[in-house]
């Protein structure tokens, strides 16, 4: 009976606990990589927009200085 009980503990709904843990780890790794990519893209976009706005401000300042 104890062998059958151990076998039940090792398998949940037809999949082994080791397979489940491995799949869960793979999903976790994929989520971490997606999060890193999203953070990098967000930071790059913020940096790009900031630099673009700084450039536009500089152009405007130079135009104003010409008129004064």
PDB file of N, CA, C, O and CB in Angstrom:
ATOM      1  N   UNK A   1       0.815  -1.198   0.000  1.00  0.00           N
ATOM      2  CA  UNK A   1       0.000   0.000   0.000  1.00  0.00           C
ATOM      3  C   UNK A   1       0.860   1.265   0.000  1.00  0.00           C
ATOM      4  O   UNK A   1       0.524   2.260  -0.641  1.00  0.00           O
ATOM      5  CB  UNK A   1      -0.928  -0.003   1.201  1.00  0.00           C
ATOM      6  N   UNK A   2       1.978   1.207   0.731  1.00  0.00           N
ATOM      7  CA  UNK A   2       2.818   2.402   0.794  1.00  0.00           C
ATOM      8  C   UNK A   2       3.455   2.700  -0.559  1.00  0.00           C
ATOM      9  O   UNK A   2       3.707   3.865  -0.870  1.00  0.00           O
ATOM     10  CB  UNK A   2       3.904   2.234   1.858  1.00  0.00           C
ATOM     11  N   UNK A   3       3.720   1.682  -1.370  1.00  0.00           N
ATOM     12  CA  UNK A   3       4.275   1.886  -2.713  1.00  0.00           C
ATOM     13  C   UNK A   3       3.253   2.607  -3.575  1.00  0.00           C
ATOM     14  O   UNK A   3       3.605   3.529  -4.310  1.00  0.00           O
ATOM     15  CB  UNK A   3       4.682   0.533  -3.366  1.00  0.00           C
ATOM     16  N   UNK A   4       1.996   2.202  -3.495  1.00  0.00           N
ATOM     17  CA  UNK A   4       0.944   2.856  -4.260  1.00  0.00           C
ATOM     18  C   UNK A   4       0.758   4.289  -3.790  1.00  0.00           C
ATOM     19  O   UNK A   4       0.519   5.176  -4.609  1.00  0.00           O
ATOM     20  CB  UNK A   4      -0.370   2.082  -4.141  1.00  0.00           C
ATOM     21  N   UNK A   5       0.860   4.530  -2.512  1.00  0.00           N
ATOM     22  CA  UNK A   5       0.718   5.885  -1.975  1.00  0.00           C
ATOM     23  C   UNK A   5       1.857   6.767  -2.457  1.00  0.00           C
ATOM     24  O   UNK A   5       1.638   7.926  -2.810  1.00  0.00           O
ATOM     25  CB  UNK A   5       0.678   5.860  -0.438  1.00  0.00           C
ATOM     26  N   UNK A   6       3.087   6.224  -2.477  1.00  0.00           N
ATOM     27  CA  UNK A   6       4.223   7.009  -2.982  1.00  0.00           C
ATOM     28  C   UNK A   6       4.055   7.326  -4.461  1.00  0.00           C
ATOM     29  O   UNK A   6       4.397   8.416  -4.918  1.00  0.00           O
ATOM     30  CB  UNK A   6       5.542   6.256  -2.756  1.00  0.00           C
ATOM     31  N   UNK A   7       3.527   6.364  -5.198  1.00  0.00           N
ATOM     32  CA  UNK A   7       3.309   6.576  -6.629  1.00  0.00           C
ATOM     33  C   UNK A   7       2.271   7.674  -6.844  1.00  0.00           C
ATOM     34  O   UNK A   7       2.402   8.475  -7.770  1.00  0.00           O
ATOM     35  CB  UNK A   7       2.857   5.265  -7.314  1.00  0.00           C
ATOM     36  N   UNK A   8       1.247   7.719  -6.002  1.00  0.00           N
ATOM     37  CA  UNK A   8       0.246   8.786  -6.105  1.00  0.00           C
ATOM     38  C   UNK A   8       0.867  10.140  -5.795  1.00  0.00           C
ATOM     39  O   UNK A   8       0.524  11.144  -6.419  1.00  0.00           O
ATOM     40  CB  UNK A   8      -0.933   8.516  -5.156  1.00  0.00           C
ATOM     41  N   UNK A   9       1.784  10.165  -4.828  1.00  0.00           N
ATOM     42  CA  UNK A   9       2.441  11.417  -4.480  1.00  0.00           C
ATOM     43  C   UNK A   9       3.333  11.917  -5.615  1.00  0.00           C
ATOM     44  O   UNK A   9       3.495  13.125  -5.783  1.00  0.00           O
ATOM     45  CB  UNK A   9       3.261  11.242  -3.210  1.00  0.00           C
ATOM     46  N   UNK A  10       3.906  11.014  -6.386  1.00  0.00           N
ATOM     47  CA  UNK A  10       4.823  11.398  -7.452  1.00  0.00           C
ATOM     48  C   UNK A  10       4.097  11.867  -8.708  1.00  0.00           C
ATOM     49  O   UNK A  10       4.669  12.596  -9.519  1.00  0.00           O
ATOM     50  CB  UNK A  10       5.725  10.241  -7.792  1.00  0.00           C
ATOM     51  N   UNK A  11       2.843  11.454  -8.874  1.00  0.00           N
ATOM     52  CA  UNK A  11       2.105  11.809 -10.076  1.00  0.00           C
ATOM     53  C   UNK A  11       0.811  12.526  -9.707  1.00  0.00           C
ATOM     54  O   UNK A  11       0.036  12.055  -8.875  1.00  0.00           O
ATOM     55  CB  UNK A  11       1.807  10.558 -10.918  1.00  0.00           C
ATOM     56  N   UNK A  12       0.597  13.660 -10.335  1.00  0.00           N
ATOM     57  CA  UNK A  12      -0.646  14.403 -10.129  1.00  0.00           C
ATOM     58  C   UNK A  12      -1.294  14.597 -11.495  1.00  0.00           C
ATOM     59  O   UNK A  12      -0.723  15.246 -12.371  1.00  0.00           O
ATOM     60  CB  UNK A  12      -0.387  15.788  -9.414  1.00  0.00           C
ATOM     61  N   UNK A  13      -2.462  14.045 -11.672  1.00  0.00           N
ATOM     62  CA  UNK A  13      -3.196  14.147 -12.937  1.00  0.00           C
ATOM     63  C   UNK A  13      -2.388  13.637 -14.132  1.00  0.00           C
ATOM     64  O   UNK A  13      -2.451  14.219 -15.215  1.00  0.00           O
ATOM     65  CB  UNK A  13      -3.602  15.588 -13.180  1.00  0.00           C
ATOM     66  N   UNK A  14      -1.638  12.565 -13.944  1.00  0.00           N
ATOM     67  CA  UNK A  14      -0.945  11.930 -15.050  1.00  0.00           C
ATOM     68  C   UNK A  14       0.398  12.524 -15.396  1.00  0.00           C
ATOM     69  O   UNK A  14       1.004  12.097 -16.379  1.00  0.00           O
ATOM     70  CB  UNK A  14      -1.789  11.974 -16.228  1.00  0.00           C
ATOM     71  N   UNK A  15       0.894  13.481 -14.648  1.00  0.00           N
ATOM     72  CA  UNK A  15       2.207  14.065 -14.929  1.00  0.00           C
ATOM     73  C   UNK A  15       3.046  13.962 -13.660  1.00  0.00           C
ATOM     74  O   UNK A  15       2.544  14.149 -12.552  1.00  0.00           O
ATOM     75  CB  UNK A  15       2.084  15.562 -15.410  1.00  0.00           C
ATOM     76  N   UNK A  16       4.313  13.666 -13.836  1.00  0.00           N
ATOM     77  CA  UNK A  16       5.172  13.525 -12.656  1.00  0.00           C
ATOM     78  C   UNK A  16       5.464  14.899 -12.070  1.00  0.00           C
ATOM     79  O   UNK A  16       5.455  15.917 -12.762  1.00  0.00           O
ATOM     80  CB  UNK A  16       6.495  12.794 -13.015  1.00  0.00           C
ATOM     81  N   UNK A  17       5.719  14.886 -10.793  1.00  0.00           N
ATOM     82  CA  UNK A  17       6.023  16.145 -10.104  1.00  0.00           C
ATOM     83  C   UNK A  17       7.295  16.756 -10.675  1.00  0.00           C
ATOM     84  O   UNK A  17       7.396  17.977 -10.794  1.00  0.00           O
ATOM     85  CB  UNK A  17       6.171  15.918  -8.579  1.00  0.00           C
ATOM     86  N   UNK A  18       8.269  15.916 -11.029  1.00  0.00           N
ATOM     87  CA  UNK A  18       9.518  16.432 -11.617  1.00  0.00           C
ATOM     88  C   UNK A  18       9.251  17.114 -12.953  1.00  0.00           C
ATOM     89  O   UNK A  18       9.822  18.167 -13.237  1.00  0.00           O
ATOM     90  CB  UNK A  18      10.540  15.294 -11.805  1.00  0.00           C
ATOM     91  N   UNK A  19       8.384  16.517 -13.776  1.00  0.00           N
ATOM     92  CA  UNK A  19       8.042  17.147 -15.055  1.00  0.00           C
ATOM     93  C   UNK A  19       7.319  18.464 -14.818  1.00  0.00           C
ATOM     94  O   UNK A  19       7.571  19.452 -15.509  1.00  0.00           O
ATOM     95  CB  UNK A  19       7.170  16.207 -15.911  1.00  0.00           C
ATOM     96  N   UNK A  20       6.428  18.476 -13.849  1.00  0.00           N
ATOM     97  CA  UNK A  20       5.690  19.692 -13.531  1.00  0.00           C
ATOM     98  C   UNK A  20       6.637  20.794 -13.062  1.00  0.00           C
ATOM     99  O   UNK A  20       6.538  21.938 -13.506  1.00  0.00           O
ATOM    100  CB  UNK A  20       4.630  19.409 -12.459  1.00  0.00           C
ATOM    101  N   UNK A  21       7.560  20.439 -12.156  1.00  0.00           N
ATOM    102  CA  UNK A  21       8.526  21.421 -11.663  1.00  0.00           C
ATOM    103  C   UNK A  21       9.410  21.941 -12.787  1.00  0.00           C
ATOM    104  O   UNK A  21       9.708  23.133 -12.849  1.00  0.00           O
ATOM    105  CB  UNK A  21       9.390  20.812 -10.561  1.00  0.00           C
ATOM    106  N   UNK A  22       9.825  21.048 -13.672  1.00  0.00           N
ATOM    107  CA  UNK A  22      10.658  21.448 -14.805  1.00  0.00           C
ATOM    108  C   UNK A  22       9.897  22.398 -15.736  1.00  0.00           C
ATOM    109  O   UNK A  22      10.439  23.412 -16.174  1.00  0.00           O
ATOM    110  CB  UNK A  22      11.132  20.207 -15.584  1.00  0.00           C
ATOM    111  N   UNK A  23       8.648  22.064 -16.031  1.00  0.00           N
ATOM    112  CA  UNK A  23       7.834  22.932 -16.888  1.00  0.00           C
ATOM    113  C   UNK A  23       7.595  24.279 -16.235  1.00  0.00           C
ATOM    114  O   UNK A  23       7.644  25.315 -16.898  1.00  0.00           O
ATOM    115  CB  UNK A  23       6.497  22.267 -17.209  1.00  0.00           C
ATOM    116  N   UNK A  24       7.338  24.265 -14.948  1.00  0.00           N
ATOM    117  CA  UNK A  24       7.121  25.517 -14.220  1.00  0.00           C
ATOM    118  C   UNK A  24       8.369  26.385 -14.237  1.00  0.00           C
ATOM    119  O   UNK A  24       8.275  27.605 -14.371  1.00  0.00           O
ATOM    120  CB  UNK A  24       6.702  25.231 -12.777  1.00  0.00           C
ATOM    121  N   UNK A  25       9.543  25.764 -14.101  1.00  0.00           N
ATOM    122  CA  UNK A  25      10.807  26.497 -14.159  1.00  0.00           C
ATOM    123  C   UNK A  25      11.026  27.092 -15.545  1.00  0.00           C
ATOM    124  O   UNK A  25      11.491  28.225 -15.663  1.00  0.00           O
ATOM    125  CB  UNK A  25      11.979  25.578 -13.787  1.00  0.00           C
ATOM    126  N   UNK A  26      10.697  26.341 -16.596  1.00  0.00           N
ATOM    127  CA  UNK A  26      10.842  26.855 -17.958  1.00  0.00           C
ATOM    128  C   UNK A  26       9.922  28.054 -18.186  1.00  0.00           C
ATOM    129  O   UNK A  26      10.327  29.049 -18.788  1.00  0.00           O
ATOM    130  CB  UNK A  26      10.538  25.749 -18.986  1.00  0.00           C
ATOM    131  N   UNK A  27       8.701  27.957 -17.708  1.00  0.00           N
ATOM    132  CA  UNK A  27       7.761  29.071 -17.847  1.00  0.00           C
ATOM    133  C   UNK A  27       8.280  30.287 -17.083  1.00  0.00           C
ATOM    134  O   UNK A  27       8.215  31.413 -17.576  1.00  0.00           O
ATOM    135  CB  UNK A  27       6.352  28.670 -17.335  1.00  0.00           C
ATOM    136  N   UNK A  28       8.787  30.056 -15.898  1.00  0.00           N
ATOM    137  CA  UNK A  28       9.348  31.142 -15.088  1.00  0.00           C
ATOM    138  C   UNK A  28      10.520  31.815 -15.815  1.00  0.00           C
ATOM    139  O   UNK A  28      10.633  33.041 -15.815  1.00  0.00           O
ATOM    140  CB  UNK A  28       9.809  30.604 -13.714  1.00  0.00           C
ATOM    141  N   UNK A  29      11.382  31.014 -16.427  1.00  0.00           N
ATOM    142  CA  UNK A  29      12.517  31.567 -17.182  1.00  0.00           C
ATOM    143  C   UNK A  29      12.036  32.388 -18.378  1.00  0.00           C
ATOM    144  O   UNK A  29      12.574  33.458 -18.661  1.00  0.00           O
ATOM    145  CB  UNK A  29      13.445  30.435 -17.661  1.00  0.00           C
ATOM    146  N   UNK A  30      11.025  31.881 -19.075  1.00  0.00           N
ATOM    147  CA  UNK A  30      10.485  32.613 -20.224  1.00  0.00           C
ATOM    148  C   UNK A  30       9.881  33.949 -19.789  1.00  0.00           C
ATOM    149  O   UNK A  30      10.061  34.963 -20.462  1.00  0.00           O
ATOM    150  CB  UNK A  30       9.425  31.766 -20.950  1.00  0.00           C
ATOM    151  N   UNK A  31       9.177  33.947 -18.682  1.00  0.00           N
ATOM    152  CA  UNK A  31       8.577  35.185 -18.172  1.00  0.00           C
ATOM    153  C   UNK A  31       9.660  36.174 -17.780  1.00  0.00           C
ATOM    154  O   UNK A  31       9.539  37.368 -18.053  1.00  0.00           O
ATOM    155  CB  UNK A  31       7.661  34.894 -16.966  1.00  0.00           C
ATOM    156  N   UNK A  32      10.718  35.691 -17.142  1.00  0.00           N
ATOM    157  CA  UNK A  32      11.821  36.570 -16.740  1.00  0.00           C
ATOM    158  C   UNK A  32      12.476  37.209 -17.966  1.00  0.00           C
ATOM    159  O   UNK A  32      12.773  38.403 -17.963  1.00  0.00           O
ATOM    160  CB  UNK A  32      12.872  35.783 -15.924  1.00  0.00           C
ATOM    161  N   UNK A  33      12.700  36.407 -19.017  1.00  0.00           N
ATOM    162  CA  UNK A  33      13.312  36.925 -20.242  1.00  0.00           C
ATOM    163  C   UNK A  33      12.394  37.946 -20.909  1.00  0.00           C
ATOM    164  O   UNK A  33      12.858  38.988 -21.372  1.00  0.00           O
ATOM    165  CB  UNK A  33      13.629  35.774 -21.220  1.00  0.00           C
ATOM    166  N   UNK A  34      11.095  37.653 -20.961  1.00  0.00           N
ATOM    167  CA  UNK A  34      10.149  38.611 -21.550  1.00  0.00           C
ATOM    168  C   UNK A  34      10.129  39.909 -20.755  1.00  0.00           C
ATOM    169  O   UNK A  34      10.057  40.993 -21.334  1.00  0.00           O
ATOM    170  CB  UNK A  34       8.733  38.009 -21.609  1.00  0.00           C
ATOM    171  N   UNK A  35      10.193  39.803 -19.432  1.00  0.00           N
ATOM    172  CA  UNK A  35      10.206  40.988 -18.580  1.00  0.00           C
ATOM    173  C   UNK A  35      11.456  41.823 -18.831  1.00  0.00           C
ATOM    174  O   UNK A  35      11.384  43.050 -18.903  1.00  0.00           O
ATOM    175  CB  UNK A  35      10.125  40.588 -17.104  1.00  0.00           C
ATOM    176  N   UNK A  36      12.604  41.156 -18.965  1.00  0.00           N
ATOM    177  CA  UNK A  36      13.849  41.876 -19.241  1.00  0.00           C
ATOM    178  C   UNK A  36      13.779  42.592 -20.589  1.00  0.00           C
ATOM    179  O   UNK A  36      14.195  43.745 -20.705  1.00  0.00           O
ATOM    180  CB  UNK A  36      15.045  40.908 -19.219  1.00  0.00           C
ATOM    181  N   UNK A  37      13.252  41.907 -21.609  1.00  0.00           N
ATOM    182  CA  UNK A  37      13.127  42.530 -22.932  1.00  0.00           C
ATOM    183  C   UNK A  37      12.185  43.725 -22.891  1.00  0.00           C
ATOM    184  O   UNK A  37      12.471  44.769 -23.479  1.00  0.00           O
ATOM    185  CB  UNK A  37      12.628  41.509 -23.961  1.00  0.00           C
ATOM    186  N   UNK A  38      11.068  43.573 -22.199  1.00  0.00           N
ATOM    187  CA  UNK A  38      10.105  44.673 -22.088  1.00  0.00           C
ATOM    188  C   UNK A  38      10.728  45.860 -21.364  1.00  0.00           C
ATOM    189  O   UNK A  38      10.541  47.005 -21.776  1.00  0.00           O
ATOM    190  CB  UNK A  38       8.835  44.209 -21.350  1.00  0.00           C
ATOM    191  N   UNK A  39      11.465  45.596 -20.292  1.00  0.00           N
ATOM    192  CA  UNK A  39      12.133  46.680 -19.569  1.00  0.00           C
ATOM    193  C   UNK A  39      13.154  47.387 -20.446  1.00  0.00           C
ATOM    194  O   UNK A  39      13.238  48.615 -20.435  1.00  0.00           O
ATOM    195  CB  UNK A  39      12.813  46.142 -18.314  1.00  0.00           C
ATOM    196  N   UNK A  40      13.928  46.626 -21.204  1.00  0.00           N
ATOM    197  CA  UNK A  40      14.928  47.230 -22.082  1.00  0.00           C
ATOM    198  C   UNK A  40      14.266  48.082 -23.164  1.00  0.00           C
ATOM    199  O   UNK A  40      14.717  49.194 -23.441  1.00  0.00           O
ATOM    200  CB  UNK A  40      15.799  46.143 -22.726  1.00  0.00           C
ATOM    201  N   UNK A  41      13.198  47.565 -23.775  1.00  0.00           N
ATOM    202  CA  UNK A  41      12.509  48.329 -24.814  1.00  0.00           C
ATOM    203  C   UNK A  41      11.900  49.601 -24.235  1.00  0.00           C
ATOM    204  O   UNK A  41      11.943  50.658 -24.865  1.00  0.00           O
ATOM    205  CB  UNK A  41      11.420  47.474 -25.479  1.00  0.00           C
ATOM    206  N   UNK A  42      11.339  49.500 -23.047  1.00  0.00           N
ATOM    207  CA  UNK A  42      10.746  50.663 -22.402  1.00  0.00           C
ATOM    208  C   UNK A  42      11.811  51.709 -22.098  1.00  0.00           C
ATOM    209  O   UNK A  42      11.621  52.894 -22.371  1.00  0.00           O
ATOM    210  CB  UNK A  42      10.021  50.253 -21.118  1.00  0.00           C
ATOM    211  N   UNK A  43      12.929  51.268 -21.532  1.00  0.00           N
ATOM    212  CA  UNK A  43      14.016  52.203 -21.224  1.00  0.00           C
ATOM    213  C   UNK A  43      14.570  52.848 -22.494  1.00  0.00           C
ATOM    214  O   UNK A  43      14.867  54.043 -22.501  1.00  0.00           O
ATOM    215  CB  UNK A  43      15.141  51.480 -20.471  1.00  0.00           C
ATOM    216  N   UNK A  44      14.709  52.076 -23.557  1.00  0.00           N
ATOM    217  CA  UNK A  44      15.205  52.633 -24.822  1.00  0.00           C
ATOM    218  C   UNK A  44      14.235  53.654 -25.391  1.00  0.00           C
ATOM    219  O   UNK A  44      14.658  54.697 -25.890  1.00  0.00           O
ATOM    220  CB  UNK A  44      15.444  51.516 -25.842  1.00  0.00           C
ATOM    221  N   UNK A  45      12.945  53.371 -25.324  1.00  0.00           N
ATOM    222  CA  UNK A  45      11.946  54.302 -25.839  1.00  0.00           C
ATOM    223  C   UNK A  45      11.937  55.589 -25.023  1.00  0.00           C
ATOM    224  O   UNK A  45      11.851  56.678 -25.591  1.00  0.00           O
ATOM    225  CB  UNK A  45      10.556  53.657 -25.828  1.00  0.00           C
ATOM    226  N   UNK A  46      12.024  55.478 -23.713  1.00  0.00           N
ATOM    227  CA  UNK A  46      12.070  56.662 -22.853  1.00  0.00           C
ATOM    228  C   UNK A  46      13.304  57.495 -23.174  1.00  0.00           C
ATOM    229  O   UNK A  46      13.227  58.719 -23.283  1.00  0.00           O
ATOM    230  CB  UNK A  46      12.069  56.256 -21.363  1.00  0.00           C
ATOM    231  N   UNK A  47      14.440  56.825 -23.323  1.00  0.00           N
ATOM    232  CA  UNK A  47      15.679  57.524 -23.643  1.00  0.00           C
ATOM    233  C   UNK A  47      15.583  58.218 -24.998  1.00  0.00           C
ATOM    234  O   UNK A  47      15.995  59.369 -25.142  1.00  0.00           O
ATOM    235  CB  UNK A  47      16.858  56.549 -23.632  1.00  0.00           C
ATOM    236  N   UNK A  48      15.040  57.520 -25.987  1.00  0.00           N
ATOM    237  CA  UNK A  48      14.887  58.090 -27.318  1.00  0.00           C
ATOM    238  C   UNK A  48      13.990  59.333 -27.283  1.00  0.00           C
ATOM    239  O   UNK A  48      14.328  60.365 -27.862  1.00  0.00           O
ATOM    240  CB  UNK A  48      14.309  57.042 -28.281  1.00  0.00           C
ATOM    241  N   UNK A  49      12.863  59.228 -26.609  1.00  0.00           N
ATOM    242  CA  UNK A  49      11.940  60.372 -26.543  1.00  0.00           C
ATOM    243  C   UNK A  49      12.545  61.538 -25.768  1.00  0.00           C
ATOM    244  O   UNK A  49      12.348  62.699 -26.128  1.00  0.00           O
ATOM    245  CB  UNK A  49      10.618  59.951 -25.895  1.00  0.00           C
ATOM    246  N   UNK A  50      13.279  61.227 -24.709  1.00  0.00           N
ATOM    247  CA  UNK A  50      13.940  62.283 -23.941  1.00  0.00           C
ATOM    248  C   UNK A  50      14.951  63.017 -24.815  1.00  0.00           C
ATOM    249  O   UNK A  50      14.962  64.247 -24.853  1.00  0.00           O
ATOM    250  CB  UNK A  50      14.634  61.696 -22.692  1.00  0.00           C
ATOM    251  N   UNK A  51      15.798  62.271 -25.514  1.00  0.00           N
ATOM    252  CA  UNK A  51      16.800  62.890 -26.387  1.00  0.00           C
ATOM    253  C   UNK A  51      16.133  63.713 -27.483  1.00  0.00           C
ATOM    254  O   UNK A  51      16.603  64.800 -27.819  1.00  0.00           O
ATOM    255  CB  UNK A  51      17.707  61.817 -27.012  1.00  0.00           C
ATOM    256  N   UNK A  52      15.054  63.206 -28.032  1.00  0.00           N
ATOM    257  CA  UNK A  52      14.328  63.925 -29.072  1.00  0.00           C
ATOM    258  C   UNK A  52      13.757  65.242 -28.532  1.00  0.00           C
ATOM    259  O   UNK A  52      13.829  66.273 -29.199  1.00  0.00           O
ATOM    260  CB  UNK A  52      13.201  63.047 -29.637  1.00  0.00           C
ATOM    261  N   UNK A  53      13.197  65.201 -27.338  1.00  0.00           N
ATOM    262  CA  UNK A  53      12.655  66.418 -26.744  1.00  0.00           C
ATOM    263  C   UNK A  53      13.765  67.409 -26.427  1.00  0.00           C
ATOM    264  O   UNK A  53      13.591  68.613 -26.616  1.00  0.00           O
ATOM    265  CB  UNK A  53      11.865  66.089 -25.478  1.00  0.00           C
ATOM    266  N   UNK A  54      14.898  66.920 -25.950  1.00  0.00           N
ATOM    267  CA  UNK A  54      16.027  67.804 -25.676  1.00  0.00           C
ATOM    268  C   UNK A  54      16.494  68.494 -26.954  1.00  0.00           C
ATOM    269  O   UNK A  54      16.824  69.679 -26.946  1.00  0.00           O
ATOM    270  CB  UNK A  54      17.185  67.019 -25.042  1.00  0.00           C
ATOM    271  N   UNK A  55      16.518  67.747 -28.041  1.00  0.00           N
ATOM    272  CA  UNK A  55      16.912  68.313 -29.323  1.00  0.00           C
ATOM    273  C   UNK A  55      15.925  69.395 -29.764  1.00  0.00           C
ATOM    274  O   UNK A  55      16.335  70.459 -30.228  1.00  0.00           O
ATOM    275  CB  UNK A  55      17.006  67.210 -30.388  1.00  0.00           C
ATOM    276  N   UNK A  56      14.643  69.126 -29.621  1.00  0.00           N
ATOM    277  CA  UNK A  56      13.622  70.105 -30.003  1.00  0.00           C
ATOM    278  C   UNK A  56      13.708  71.354 -29.128  1.00  0.00           C
ATOM    279  O   UNK A  56      13.543  72.468 -29.624  1.00  0.00           O
ATOM    280  CB  UNK A  56      12.219  69.485 -29.901  1.00  0.00           C
ATOM    281  N   UNK A  57      13.960  71.182 -27.856  1.00  0.00           N
ATOM    282  CA  UNK A  57      14.115  72.325 -26.945  1.00  0.00           C
ATOM    283  C   UNK A  57      15.325  73.149 -27.356  1.00  0.00           C
ATOM    284  O   UNK A  57      15.268  74.379 -27.367  1.00  0.00           O
ATOM    285  CB  UNK A  57      14.260  71.850 -25.474  1.00  0.00           C
ATOM    286  N   UNK A  58      16.406  72.485 -27.690  1.00  0.00           N
ATOM    287  CA  UNK A  58      17.614  73.182 -28.123  1.00  0.00           C
ATOM    288  C   UNK A  58      17.361  73.983 -29.396  1.00  0.00           C
ATOM    289  O   UNK A  58      17.799  75.128 -29.511  1.00  0.00           O
ATOM    290  CB  UNK A  58      18.751  72.185 -28.347  1.00  0.00           C
ATOM    291  N   UNK A  59      16.653  73.379 -30.351  1.00  0.00           N
ATOM    292  CA  UNK A  59      16.321  74.100 -31.582  1.00  0.00           C
ATOM    293  C   UNK A  59      15.473  75.334 -31.283  1.00  0.00           C
ATOM    294  O   UNK A  59      15.709  76.406 -31.840  1.00  0.00           O
ATOM    295  CB  UNK A  59      15.579  73.176 -32.562  1.00  0.00           C
ATOM    296  N   UNK A  60      14.493  75.180 -30.408  1.00  0.00           N
ATOM    297  CA  UNK A  60      13.627  76.295 -30.053  1.00  0.00           C
ATOM    298  C   UNK A  60      14.417  77.396 -29.359  1.00  0.00           C
ATOM    299  O   UNK A  60      14.225  78.575 -29.656  1.00  0.00           O
ATOM    300  CB  UNK A  60      12.484  75.818 -29.158  1.00  0.00           C
ATOM    301  N   UNK A  61      15.289  77.031 -28.453  1.00  0.00           N
ATOM    302  CA  UNK A  61      16.113  78.027 -27.767  1.00  0.00           C
ATOM    303  C   UNK A  61      16.981  78.793 -28.757  1.00  0.00           C
ATOM    304  O   UNK A  61      17.111  80.013 -28.653  1.00  0.00           O
ATOM    305  CB  UNK A  61      16.993  77.356 -26.705  1.00  0.00           C
ATOM    306  N   UNK A  62      17.565  78.099 -29.701  1.00  0.00           N
ATOM    307  CA  UNK A  62      18.408  78.754 -30.711  1.00  0.00           C
ATOM    308  C   UNK A  62      17.578  79.697 -31.582  1.00  0.00           C
ATOM    309  O   UNK A  62      18.040  80.778 -31.946  1.00  0.00           O
ATOM    310  CB  UNK A  62      19.112  77.701 -31.593  1.00  0.00           C
ATOM    311  N   UNK A  63      16.370  79.290 -31.910  1.00  0.00           N
ATOM    312  CA  UNK A  63      15.490  80.158 -32.712  1.00  0.00           C
ATOM    313  C   UNK A  63      15.122  81.407 -31.942  1.00  0.00           C
ATOM    314  O   UNK A  63      15.100  82.502 -32.504  1.00  0.00           O
ATOM    315  CB  UNK A  63      14.217  79.409 -33.129  1.00  0.00           C
ATOM    316  N   UNK A  64      14.835  81.255 -30.677  1.00  0.00           N
ATOM    317  CA  UNK A  64      14.470  82.407 -29.836  1.00  0.00           C
ATOM    318  C   UNK A  64      15.654  83.358 -29.718  1.00  0.00           C
ATOM    319  O   UNK A  64      15.486  84.574 -29.796  1.00  0.00           O
ATOM    320  CB  UNK A  64      14.009  81.942 -28.425  1.00  0.00           C
ATOM    321  N   UNK A  65      16.846  82.809 -29.532  1.00  0.00           N
ATOM    322  CA  UNK A  65      18.047  83.635 -29.408  1.00  0.00           C
ATOM    323  C   UNK A  65      18.299  84.434 -30.690  1.00  0.00           C
ATOM    324  O   UNK A  65      18.795  85.559 -30.624  1.00  0.00           O
ATOM    325  CB  UNK A  65      19.267  82.756 -29.082  1.00  0.00           C
ATOM    326  N   UNK A  66      17.972  83.880 -31.831  1.00  0.00           N
ATOM    327  CA  UNK A  66      18.160  84.598 -33.085  1.00  0.00           C
ATOM    328  C   UNK A  66      17.237  85.810 -33.189  1.00  0.00           C
ATOM    329  O   UNK A  66      17.613  86.839 -33.752  1.00  0.00           O
ATOM    330  CB  UNK A  66      17.924  83.665 -34.259  1.00  0.00           C
ATOM    331  N   UNK A  67      16.030  85.680 -32.644  1.00  0.00           N
ATOM    332  CA  UNK A  67      15.067  86.772 -32.716  1.00  0.00           C
ATOM    333  C   UNK A  67      15.352  87.853 -31.688  1.00  0.00           C
ATOM    334  O   UNK A  67      14.900  88.985 -31.857  1.00  0.00           O
ATOM    335  CB  UNK A  67      13.666  86.244 -32.525  1.00  0.00           C
ATOM    336  N   UNK A  68      16.067  87.549 -30.655  1.00  0.00           N
ATOM    337  CA  UNK A  68      16.328  88.548 -29.600  1.00  0.00           C
ATOM    338  C   UNK A  68      17.518  89.375 -29.921  1.00  0.00           C
ATOM    339  O   UNK A  68      17.881  90.261 -29.147  1.00  0.00           O
ATOM    340  CB  UNK A  68      16.528  87.888 -28.259  1.00  0.00           C
TER     341      UNK A  68
END
